[in-house]
Amino acid sequence: MFASMVMAAALFFTVGGIFMKLSEGLTKFWPTVIVFALFVIGTALQTLAMKREDLAVTYLWVVGLESILAFGVLLFSESC
């Protein structure tokens, strides 16, 4: 259960980051709404995962998975 919540939280944060890029500085309405919705869901999942594990462990897993899942280089032709 812990692993699935951490994985889902990282995925929601990653997709939220993609929509943050698409919102062009939070100036486009619908991508901005989606950013906040995905980040709230990701935060809720991470909080639920922290009921079973320490903050340091949970945070490191979420941030680590989020960095692995980051697709900016592929989707937006960004430099590494």
Backbone as XML, in Angstrom:
<?xml version="1.0"?>
<chain id="A" units="angstrom">
  <residue number="1" name="MET">
    <atom name="N" x="0.828" y="-1.198" z="0.000"/>
    <atom name="CA" x="0.000" y="0.000" z="0.000"/>
    <atom name="C" x="0.869" y="1.256" z="0.000"/>
  </residue>
  <residue number="2" name="PHE">
    <atom name="N" x="1.933" y="1.250" z="0.817"/>
    <atom name="CA" x="2.831" y="2.396" z="0.883"/>
    <atom name="C" x="3.442" y="2.691" z="-0.480"/>
  </residue>
  <residue number="3" name="ALA">
    <atom name="N" x="3.951" y="1.652" z="-1.134"/>
    <atom name="CA" x="4.621" y="1.837" z="-2.424"/>
    <atom name="C" x="3.668" y="2.373" z="-3.479"/>
  </residue>
  <residue number="4" name="SER">
    <atom name="N" x="2.441" y="1.896" z="-3.492"/>
    <atom name="CA" x="1.496" y="2.369" z="-4.504"/>
    <atom name="C" x="1.100" y="3.822" z="-4.259"/>
  </residue>
  <residue number="5" name="MET">
    <atom name="N" x="0.971" y="4.225" z="-2.998"/>
    <atom name="CA" x="0.643" y="5.624" z="-2.710"/>
    <atom name="C" x="1.797" y="6.552" z="-3.073"/>
  </residue>
  <residue number="6" name="VAL">
    <atom name="N" x="3.004" y="6.112" z="-2.778"/>
    <atom name="CA" x="4.187" y="6.924" z="-3.108"/>
    <atom name="C" x="4.332" y="7.044" z="-4.619"/>
  </residue>
  <residue number="7" name="MET">
    <atom name="N" x="4.146" y="5.937" z="-5.314"/>
    <atom name="CA" x="4.241" y="5.952" z="-6.774"/>
    <atom name="C" x="3.170" y="6.857" z="-7.387"/>
  </residue>
  <residue number="8" name="ALA">
    <atom name="N" x="1.945" y="6.756" z="-6.896"/>
    <atom name="CA" x="0.858" y="7.590" z="-7.404"/>
    <atom name="C" x="1.119" y="9.063" z="-7.107"/>
  </residue>
  <residue number="9" name="ALA">
    <atom name="N" x="1.608" y="9.373" z="-5.912"/>
    <atom name="CA" x="1.918" y="10.763" z="-5.571"/>
    <atom name="C" x="2.966" y="11.326" z="-6.517"/>
  </residue>
  <residue number="10" name="ALA">
    <atom name="N" x="4.022" y="10.567" z="-6.766"/>
    <atom name="CA" x="5.071" y="11.016" z="-7.684"/>
    <atom name="C" x="4.517" y="11.224" z="-9.086"/>
  </residue>
  <residue number="11" name="LEU">
    <atom name="N" x="3.637" y="10.345" z="-9.517"/>
    <atom name="CA" x="3.042" y="10.470" z="-10.847"/>
    <atom name="C" x="2.166" y="11.722" z="-10.937"/>
  </residue>
  <residue number="12" name="PHE">
    <atom name="N" x="1.354" y="11.984" z="-9.904"/>
    <atom name="CA" x="0.516" y="13.182" z="-9.905"/>
    <atom name="C" x="1.371" y="14.449" z="-9.914"/>
  </residue>
  <residue number="13" name="PHE">
    <atom name="N" x="2.466" y="14.465" z="-9.139"/>
    <atom name="CA" x="3.352" y="15.635" z="-9.130"/>
    <atom name="C" x="4.029" y="15.822" z="-10.489"/>
  </residue>
  <residue number="14" name="THR">
    <atom name="N" x="4.417" y="14.719" z="-11.121"/>
    <atom name="CA" x="5.079" y="14.805" z="-12.426"/>
    <atom name="C" x="4.135" y="15.335" z="-13.489"/>
  </residue>
  <residue number="15" name="VAL">
    <atom name="N" x="2.934" y="14.788" z="-13.555"/>
    <atom name="CA" x="1.948" y="15.259" z="-14.537"/>
    <atom name="C" x="1.549" y="16.708" z="-14.225"/>
  </residue>
  <residue number="16" name="GLY">
    <atom name="N" x="1.475" y="17.040" z="-12.938"/>
    <atom name="CA" x="1.212" y="18.428" z="-12.554"/>
    <atom name="C" x="2.297" y="19.364" z="-13.060"/>
  </residue>
  <residue number="17" name="GLY">
    <atom name="N" x="3.537" y="18.903" z="-13.011"/>
    <atom name="CA" x="4.644" y="19.698" z="-13.543"/>
    <atom name="C" x="4.534" y="19.902" z="-15.040"/>
  </residue>
  <residue number="18" name="ILE">
    <atom name="N" x="4.068" y="18.884" z="-15.743"/>
    <atom name="CA" x="3.863" y="19.015" z="-17.191"/>
    <atom name="C" x="2.797" y="20.065" z="-17.470"/>
  </residue>
  <residue number="19" name="PHE">
    <atom name="N" x="1.701" y="20.022" z="-16.704"/>
    <atom name="CA" x="0.654" y="21.016" z="-16.898"/>
    <atom name="C" x="1.107" y="22.406" z="-16.451"/>
  </residue>
  <residue number="20" name="MET">
    <atom name="N" x="2.047" y="22.465" z="-15.514"/>
    <atom name="CA" x="2.586" y="23.766" z="-15.121"/>
    <atom name="C" x="3.306" y="24.402" z="-16.307"/>
  </residue>
  <residue number="21" name="LYS">
    <atom name="N" x="4.059" y="23.589" z="-17.028"/>
    <atom name="CA" x="4.740" y="24.079" z="-18.235"/>
    <atom name="C" x="3.705" y="24.512" z="-19.276"/>
  </residue>
  <residue number="22" name="LEU">
    <atom name="N" x="2.646" y="23.712" z="-19.447"/>
    <atom name="CA" x="1.615" y="24.044" z="-20.435"/>
    <atom name="C" x="0.790" y="25.267" z="-20.050"/>
  </residue>
  <residue number="23" name="SER">
    <atom name="N" x="0.774" y="25.621" z="-18.763"/>
    <atom name="CA" x="-0.003" y="26.775" z="-18.320"/>
    <atom name="C" x="0.692" y="28.095" z="-18.632"/>
  </residue>
  <residue number="24" name="GLU">
    <atom name="N" x="1.936" y="28.022" z="-19.102"/>
    <atom name="CA" x="2.720" y="29.202" z="-19.471"/>
    <atom name="C" x="2.751" y="30.226" z="-18.337"/>
  </residue>
  <residue number="25" name="GLY">
    <atom name="N" x="3.311" y="29.801" z="-17.207"/>
    <atom name="CA" x="3.438" y="30.704" z="-16.070"/>
    <atom name="C" x="2.131" y="30.934" z="-15.342"/>
  </residue>
  <residue number="26" name="LEU">
    <atom name="N" x="1.278" y="29.933" z="-15.340"/>
    <atom name="CA" x="-0.048" y="29.994" z="-14.701"/>
    <atom name="C" x="-0.916" y="31.103" z="-15.292"/>
  </residue>
  <residue number="27" name="THR">
    <atom name="N" x="-0.763" y="31.335" z="-16.589"/>
    <atom name="CA" x="-1.570" y="32.364" z="-17.259"/>
    <atom name="C" x="-2.741" y="31.772" z="-18.050"/>
  </residue>
  <residue number="28" name="LYS">
    <atom name="N" x="-2.714" y="30.478" z="-18.309"/>
    <atom name="CA" x="-3.825" y="29.829" z="-19.002"/>
    <atom name="C" x="-4.712" y="29.151" z="-17.966"/>
  </residue>
  <residue number="29" name="PHE">
    <atom name="N" x="-6.023" y="29.390" z="-18.053"/>
    <atom name="CA" x="-6.942" y="28.990" z="-16.995"/>
    <atom name="C" x="-6.989" y="27.487" z="-16.757"/>
  </residue>
  <residue number="30" name="TRP">
    <atom name="N" x="-7.368" y="26.697" z="-17.768"/>
    <atom name="CA" x="-7.578" y="25.262" z="-17.532"/>
    <atom name="C" x="-6.305" y="24.514" z="-17.171"/>
  </residue>
  <residue number="31" name="PRO">
    <atom name="N" x="-5.178" y="24.756" z="-17.829"/>
    <atom name="CA" x="-3.958" y="24.084" z="-17.359"/>
    <atom name="C" x="-3.595" y="24.465" z="-15.923"/>
  </residue>
  <residue number="32" name="THR">
    <atom name="N" x="-3.877" y="25.707" z="-15.525"/>
    <atom name="CA" x="-3.602" y="26.134" z="-14.151"/>
    <atom name="C" x="-4.492" y="25.397" z="-13.162"/>
  </residue>
  <residue number="33" name="VAL">
    <atom name="N" x="-5.767" y="25.242" z="-13.490"/>
    <atom name="CA" x="-6.694" y="24.496" z="-12.622"/>
    <atom name="C" x="-6.221" y="23.051" z="-12.471"/>
  </residue>
  <residue number="34" name="ILE">
    <atom name="N" x="-5.783" y="22.452" z="-13.575"/>
    <atom name="CA" x="-5.320" y="21.069" z="-13.538"/>
    <atom name="C" x="-4.051" y="20.952" z="-12.703"/>
  </residue>
  <residue number="35" name="VAL">
    <atom name="N" x="-3.144" y="21.937" z="-12.801"/>
    <atom name="CA" x="-1.928" y="21.942" z="-11.978"/>
    <atom name="C" x="-2.281" y="21.847" z="-10.501"/>
  </residue>
  <residue number="36" name="PHE">
    <atom name="N" x="-3.152" y="22.746" z="-10.057"/>
    <atom name="CA" x="-3.497" y="22.767" z="-8.639"/>
    <atom name="C" x="-4.221" y="21.490" z="-8.211"/>
  </residue>
  <residue number="37" name="ALA">
    <atom name="N" x="-5.090" y="20.980" z="-9.060"/>
    <atom name="CA" x="-5.814" y="19.745" z="-8.718"/>
    <atom name="C" x="-4.847" y="18.572" z="-8.576"/>
  </residue>
  <residue number="38" name="LEU">
    <atom name="N" x="-3.921" y="18.426" z="-9.514"/>
    <atom name="CA" x="-2.966" y="17.320" z="-9.460"/>
    <atom name="C" x="-2.028" y="17.449" z="-8.266"/>
  </residue>
  <residue number="39" name="PHE">
    <atom name="N" x="-1.597" y="18.672" z="-7.957"/>
    <atom name="CA" x="-0.705" y="18.861" z="-6.811"/>
    <atom name="C" x="-1.428" y="18.588" z="-5.494"/>
  </residue>
  <residue number="40" name="VAL">
    <atom name="N" x="-2.698" y="18.944" z="-5.407"/>
    <atom name="CA" x="-3.465" y="18.658" z="-4.187"/>
    <atom name="C" x="-3.620" y="17.143" z="-4.008"/>
  </residue>
  <residue number="41" name="ILE">
    <atom name="N" x="-3.936" y="16.443" z="-5.089"/>
    <atom name="CA" x="-4.079" y="14.991" z="-5.008"/>
    <atom name="C" x="-2.737" y="14.342" z="-4.645"/>
  </residue>
  <residue number="42" name="GLY">
    <atom name="N" x="-1.652" y="14.799" z="-5.273"/>
    <atom name="CA" x="-0.323" y="14.269" z="-4.966"/>
    <atom name="C" x="0.057" y="14.493" z="-3.510"/>
  </residue>
  <residue number="43" name="THR">
    <atom name="N" x="-0.254" y="15.685" z="-3.000"/>
    <atom name="CA" x="0.036" y="15.994" z="-1.600"/>
    <atom name="C" x="-0.780" y="15.115" z="-0.662"/>
  </residue>
  <residue number="44" name="ALA">
    <atom name="N" x="-2.049" y="14.897" z="-0.992"/>
    <atom name="CA" x="-2.903" y="14.046" z="-0.164"/>
    <atom name="C" x="-2.372" y="12.616" z="-0.133"/>
  </residue>
  <residue number="45" name="LEU">
    <atom name="N" x="-1.964" y="12.094" z="-1.272"/>
    <atom name="CA" x="-1.424" y="10.737" z="-1.321"/>
    <atom name="C" x="-0.118" y="10.626" z="-0.536"/>
  </residue>
  <residue number="46" name="GLN">
    <atom name="N" x="0.727" y="11.635" z="-0.655"/>
    <atom name="CA" x="1.977" y="11.615" z="0.099"/>
    <atom name="C" x="1.699" y="11.687" z="1.597"/>
  </residue>
  <residue number="47" name="THR">
    <atom name="N" x="0.717" y="12.474" z="1.987"/>
    <atom name="CA" x="0.345" y="12.572" z="3.396"/>
    <atom name="C" x="-0.178" y="11.237" z="3.920"/>
  </residue>
  <residue number="48" name="LEU">
    <atom name="N" x="-1.002" y="10.572" z="3.139"/>
    <atom name="CA" x="-1.498" y="9.252" z="3.544"/>
    <atom name="C" x="-0.359" y="8.240" z="3.656"/>
  </residue>
  <residue number="49" name="ALA">
    <atom name="N" x="0.602" y="8.328" z="2.767"/>
    <atom name="CA" x="1.751" y="7.417" z="2.827"/>
    <atom name="C" x="2.579" y="7.672" z="4.087"/>
  </residue>
  <residue number="50" name="MET">
    <atom name="N" x="2.586" y="8.916" z="4.559"/>
    <atom name="CA" x="3.363" y="9.242" z="5.763"/>
    <atom name="C" x="2.732" y="8.687" z="7.032"/>
  </residue>
  <residue number="51" name="LYS">
    <atom name="N" x="1.504" y="8.194" z="6.955"/>
    <atom name="CA" x="0.909" y="7.536" z="8.111"/>
    <atom name="C" x="1.621" y="6.211" z="8.398"/>
  </residue>
  <residue number="52" name="ARG">
    <atom name="N" x="2.240" y="5.635" z="7.373"/>
    <atom name="CA" x="2.868" y="4.329" z="7.508"/>
    <atom name="C" x="4.393" y="4.389" z="7.551"/>
  </residue>
  <residue number="53" name="GLU">
    <atom name="N" x="4.952" y="5.530" z="7.219"/>
    <atom name="CA" x="6.412" y="5.642" z="7.141"/>
    <atom name="C" x="6.824" y="7.042" z="7.573"/>
  </residue>
  <residue number="54" name="ASP">
    <atom name="N" x="8.084" y="7.214" z="7.915"/>
    <atom name="CA" x="8.599" y="8.513" z="8.349"/>
    <atom name="C" x="8.597" y="9.522" z="7.206"/>
  </residue>
  <residue number="55" name="LEU">
    <atom name="N" x="8.568" y="10.781" z="7.570"/>
    <atom name="CA" x="8.584" y="11.877" z="6.597"/>
    <atom name="C" x="9.802" y="11.787" z="5.690"/>
  </residue>
  <residue number="56" name="ALA">
    <atom name="N" x="10.979" y="11.593" z="6.279"/>
    <atom name="CA" x="12.213" y="11.580" z="5.487"/>
    <atom name="C" x="12.187" y="10.487" z="4.430"/>
  </residue>
  <residue number="57" name="VAL">
    <atom name="N" x="11.709" y="9.319" z="4.778"/>
    <atom name="CA" x="11.657" y="8.205" z="3.834"/>
    <atom name="C" x="10.643" y="8.483" z="2.732"/>
  </residue>
  <residue number="58" name="THR">
    <atom name="N" x="9.460" y="8.897" z="3.133"/>
    <atom name="CA" x="8.392" y="9.155" z="2.161"/>
    <atom name="C" x="8.783" y="10.273" z="1.204"/>
  </residue>
  <residue number="59" name="TYR">
    <atom name="N" x="9.293" y="11.366" z="1.736"/>
    <atom name="CA" x="9.661" y="12.515" z="0.904"/>
    <atom name="C" x="10.747" y="12.135" z="-0.098"/>
  </residue>
  <residue number="60" name="LEU">
    <atom name="N" x="11.757" y="11.415" z="0.361"/>
    <atom name="CA" x="12.842" y="11.019" z="-0.545"/>
    <atom name="C" x="12.346" y="10.103" z="-1.656"/>
  </residue>
  <residue number="61" name="TRP">
    <atom name="N" x="11.463" y="9.179" z="-1.344"/>
    <atom name="CA" x="10.907" y="8.300" z="-2.369"/>
    <atom name="C" x="10.104" y="9.084" z="-3.395"/>
  </residue>
  <residue number="62" name="VAL">
    <atom name="N" x="9.245" y="9.985" z="-2.932"/>
    <atom name="CA" x="8.410" y="10.751" z="-3.856"/>
    <atom name="C" x="9.274" y="11.641" z="-4.748"/>
  </residue>
  <residue number="63" name="VAL">
    <atom name="N" x="10.206" y="12.363" z="-4.154"/>
    <atom name="CA" x="11.068" y="13.262" z="-4.940"/>
    <atom name="C" x="11.951" y="12.462" z="-5.896"/>
  </residue>
  <residue number="64" name="GLY">
    <atom name="N" x="12.469" y="11.334" z="-5.427"/>
    <atom name="CA" x="13.304" y="10.500" z="-6.294"/>
    <atom name="C" x="12.541" y="9.951" z="-7.482"/>
  </residue>
  <residue number="65" name="LEU">
    <atom name="N" x="11.350" y="9.429" z="-7.226"/>
    <atom name="CA" x="10.532" y="8.916" z="-8.321"/>
    <atom name="C" x="10.086" y="10.028" z="-9.260"/>
  </residue>
  <residue number="66" name="GLU">
    <atom name="N" x="9.787" y="11.178" z="-8.682"/>
    <atom name="CA" x="9.374" y="12.313" z="-9.511"/>
    <atom name="C" x="10.494" y="12.729" z="-10.463"/>
  </residue>
  <residue number="67" name="SER">
    <atom name="N" x="11.727" y="12.719" z="-9.980"/>
    <atom name="CA" x="12.845" y="13.100" z="-10.850"/>
    <atom name="C" x="13.078" y="12.065" z="-11.943"/>
  </residue>
  <residue number="68" name="ILE">
    <atom name="N" x="12.826" y="10.804" z="-11.638"/>
    <atom name="CA" x="12.961" y="9.753" z="-12.656"/>
    <atom name="C" x="11.854" y="9.886" z="-13.706"/>
  </residue>
  <residue number="69" name="LEU">
    <atom name="N" x="10.660" y="10.251" z="-13.266"/>
    <atom name="CA" x="9.523" y="10.352" z="-14.175"/>
    <atom name="C" x="9.477" y="11.659" z="-14.973"/>
  </residue>
  <residue number="70" name="ALA">
    <atom name="N" x="10.356" y="12.592" z="-14.675"/>
    <atom name="CA" x="10.332" y="13.890" z="-15.359"/>
    <atom name="C" x="10.591" y="13.698" z="-16.853"/>
  </residue>
  <residue number="71" name="PHE">
    <atom name="N" x="9.682" y="14.196" z="-17.652"/>
    <atom name="CA" x="9.752" y="14.003" z="-19.102"/>
    <atom name="C" x="10.037" y="15.298" z="-19.858"/>
  </residue>
  <residue number="72" name="GLY">
    <atom name="N" x="10.474" y="16.338" z="-19.180"/>
    <atom name="CA" x="10.677" y="17.636" z="-19.820"/>
    <atom name="C" x="11.624" y="17.601" z="-20.997"/>
  </residue>
  <residue number="73" name="VAL">
    <atom name="N" x="12.661" y="16.794" z="-20.890"/>
    <atom name="CA" x="13.652" y="16.697" z="-21.961"/>
    <atom name="C" x="13.008" y="16.134" z="-23.221"/>
  </residue>
  <residue number="74" name="LEU">
    <atom name="N" x="12.159" y="15.132" z="-23.055"/>
    <atom name="CA" x="11.530" y="14.484" z="-24.206"/>
    <atom name="C" x="10.345" y="15.273" z="-24.752"/>
  </residue>
  <residue number="75" name="LEU">
    <atom name="N" x="9.474" y="15.771" z="-23.863"/>
    <atom name="CA" x="8.242" y="16.418" z="-24.311"/>
    <atom name="C" x="8.438" y="17.839" z="-24.814"/>
  </residue>
  <residue number="76" name="PHE">
    <atom name="N" x="9.350" y="18.573" z="-24.188"/>
    <atom name="CA" x="9.473" y="19.993" z="-24.508"/>
    <atom name="C" x="10.826" y="20.357" z="-25.116"/>
  </residue>
  <residue number="77" name="SER">
    <atom name="N" x="11.607" y="19.360" z="-25.488"/>
    <atom name="CA" x="12.922" y="19.568" z="-26.092"/>
    <atom name="C" x="13.804" y="20.470" z="-25.224"/>
  </residue>
  <residue number="78" name="GLU">
    <atom name="N" x="13.748" y="20.254" z="-23.905"/>
    <atom name="CA" x="14.557" y="21.039" z="-22.991"/>
    <atom name="C" x="15.935" y="20.408" z="-22.859"/>
  </residue>
  <residue number="79" name="SER">
    <atom name="N" x="16.900" y="21.228" z="-22.462"/>
    <atom name="CA" x="18.253" y="20.690" z="-22.251"/>
    <atom name="C" x="18.320" y="20.033" z="-20.877"/>
  </residue>
  <residue number="80" name="CYS">
    <atom name="N" x="19.262" y="19.131" z="-20.719"/>
    <atom name="CA" x="19.405" y="18.426" z="-19.432"/>
    <atom name="C" x="19.975" y="19.315" z="-18.381"/>
  </residue>
</chain>
